[in-house]
Amino acid sequence: MSDLKNIKSAARPPLPPFATGQIWQMQNSRLQIGTIGKTLVHYKHFRGTTVRSPVSLTGRASLEKFLIENNAVLIETKA
């Protein structure tokens, strides 16, 4: 059991704070951050070759968890 304590997992660095206009790339989709509130985030999730996507609303923690689970990479931040 003591050997298990010495194993270090390859921890992913924390995500940068959300900012308006960020674009996160995932395997088959991308996500664009819209308005950021105190606890909620408006975003658009584009899947495949979709040109338009509905605006969705979720909590910051839920969105961060979703991005981590899907190995999202920040590719662009628009001002």
LUMRO-217685 format. One record per atom (N, C-alpha, C, O): x, y, z; residue in one letter. Coordinates in steps of 0.001 Angstrom, whole numbers, plus 500000, padded with zeros to 6 digits. Atoms other than C-alpha are relative to their C-alpha. Example, Ala and Ser with C-alpha at 12.3 -4.5 7.8 and 13.67 -1.06 7.14 Angstrom:
<rs>
500890498810500000A
512300495500507800A
500900501200500000A
501936501181500665A
499180498810499940S
513670498940507140S
499230501090500730S
499739502198500899S
</rs>
This chain:
<rs>
500809498799500000M
500000500000500000M
500850501261500000M
500450502275499428M
499171498798499945S
502835502415500683S
500498500394498607S
500749501571498349S
499570499693501358D
503908502129497030D
498966500830499247D
499325501649498402D
501056499242500671L
500562503515495901L
500044501475500362L
499661502319499553L
499928498598499583K
501127506708497854K
501108500737499268K
501035501953499088K
498867499381500665N
504400507332496032N
499781500223498511N
500560500929497870N
500300499825501419I
502838507139492569I
499347501359499794I
498348501699500428I
500552498687500316K
502227510567491148K
499264499918498680K
499810499431497690K
500761500002501242S
499506510952488565S
500397501213499166S
500798502248499697S
499698498899500895A
500086513118485545A
498824500962500043A
497906500876499227A
501097499054499808A
497851515922486718A
500007501043498890A
501055501565498509A
500155498981501028R
496536518268484084R
500037501367500678R
499433501542501736R
499984498672499388P
497282521927484790P
498587500589500024P
497765500248499174P
501351499431499928P
494234523954485836P
499677500808498745P
500560501367498095P
500445499232501160L
492182525572483104L
500166501486500270L
500021501926501411L
499951498556499800P
492702529286482537P
498600500513500309P
497616499866499949P
501332499471499703P
489860531478483804P
499226500275498709P
499800500649497686P
500839499765501167F
486933531794481422F
499998501476499640F
499983502343500514F
500062498634500509A
486885534909479247A
499078500007498789A
498978499019498062A
500891499858501138T
484407536173476696T
500778499810498698T
501843500396498508T
499391500212501300G
485250534949473208G
500955498828499920G
501457498526498837G
499105501150500048Q
487367531957474185Q
499407498900499127Q
498194498689499114Q
500412501139500803I
487228529021471784I
500791498788500468I
502022498792500465I
499404501242499514W
487886525530473141W
499782498920498959W
498652498699498525W
500070501057501006Q
488664522715470686Q
499982498642500694Q
500790498374501584Q
500073501372499529M
487633519127471426M
500133499081498793M
500328499561497676M
499756500952501090Q
487911515971469326Q
499082500235498799Q
499575500372497679Q
500932499853501121N
484746516405467205N
499156501263500090N
498149501381499392N
500804498793499825S
483483519802468301S
500848501140500546S
502023500975500874S
499345498858499364R
484351523232469567R
498952500755500799R
497755500650500530R
500892499283499104L
482868525462472240L
500475501443500087L
501653501705500329L
499660498578499932Q
482756529261472197Q
499299500626501188Q
498079500530501321Q
500522499346498801I
482307531184475448I
499376501336499596I
499966502113498846I
500686498726500254G
479807534039475296G
500104500890501215G
501186501380501538G
500058499140498824T
478748536002478360T
500351499201501251T
499945498049501403T
499609500650498759I
480247535180481738I
499417500784501161I
499655501983501306I
500586499378498821G
478308535884484907G
500727499562501254G
501801498963501189G
499398500346498720K
479046535401488572K
500119498488500172K
501153497994500622K
499980501458499859T
478137531701488530T
499621499266498723T
499801498051498645T
500470500647501235L
476773531016485020L
500792500468498794L
501348501566498785L
499292499687501237V
478318530944481556V
499087499692498819V
498501498612498746V
500714500215501259H
476571531373478191H
501045499534498996H
502122500122498894H
499049500511500979Y
478247529333475464Y
499269499387498824Y
498075499097498903Y
500501500696501176K
477746527825472008K
500883498786499782K
502109498897499772K
499266501251500225H
478740524196471388H
499756499561498572H
498666499101498233H
500088500352501413F
479422523546467710F
500486498569499811F
501613498244500183F
499642501400500253R
479433519867466701R
500109499780498504R
499231500190497744R
499806500302501421G
480803518706463363G
500144501272499177G
500902502174499533G
499906498849500899T
480310521190460542T
498861500988500211T
498549501770499313T
501115499107499700T
477438523047462215T
500451501451499901T
501469501835500476T
499683498586500142V
477439526715461240V
499382500794501142V
499988501737501651V
500709499303498923R
474910527823463858R
499749499022501132R
499530497829500919R
500231500840498836S
474465526541467352S
499193500803501011S
499394502012501132S
500765499258498999P
471991527445470088P
500882500430501163P
501887499787501466P
499292499528498819V
473196529434473076V
499544499162501186V
498347498992501417V
500300500813498825S
473398527268476180S
500470500727501246S
501291501641501169S
499685499367498728L
473663528222479842L
500292498909501016L
499517497963501157L
499647500974498967T
475416526285482595T
500874500670501055T
501346501790500860T
499148499497498939G
477351526778485812G
501466499886499617G
501843499046498800G
498573500012500304R
481066527508485723R
500635498648500308R
501402498119499503R
499404501272499592A
481976524325487610A
499621498878499034A
500458498040498700A
500457501030500937S
479891522153485262S
500722500116498662S
501120499108498078S
499321499793501277L
481460523691482166L
501470499623500112L
502023499011499199L
498596500352499803E
484963523315483571E
500171498475500037E
501105497937499444E
499962501461499924K
484278519651484374K
499816499393498599K
500520498451498236K
500256500473501354F
482901519106480841F
501250500157499127F
501609499244498384F
498811499751500807L
485996520666479255L
501139499058500373L
501856498570499500L
498952500912499544I
488348518558481369I
499716498577499527I
500616497897499033I
500369501365500404E
486454515317480640E
500188499773498504E
500488498658498077E
499881500112501450N
486585516023476904N
501351500457499466N
501520500644498262N
498639499604500382N
490262517054476896N
500021501220499086N
500717501227498070N
500089498783500804A
489444520506475532A
501304500795500097A
501966500830501134A
498801499175500085V
492286522758474426V
499568501404499605V
498807501579498653V
500294498608500339L
492041526549474416L
500787500375498760L
502017500315498757L
499304499677501249I
492810527639470858I
499985501484499674I
500840501955498924I
500095498598500384E
491751531270470694E
499237500786501050E
498282500287501645E
500728499086499143T
490685534190472820T
499745501274499219T
500682501979498844T
500364498773500709K
488804536985471087K
499690501075501019K
499096500800502062K
500224498884499072A
488659540366472741A
498617500562499873A
498267501505500583A
</rs>
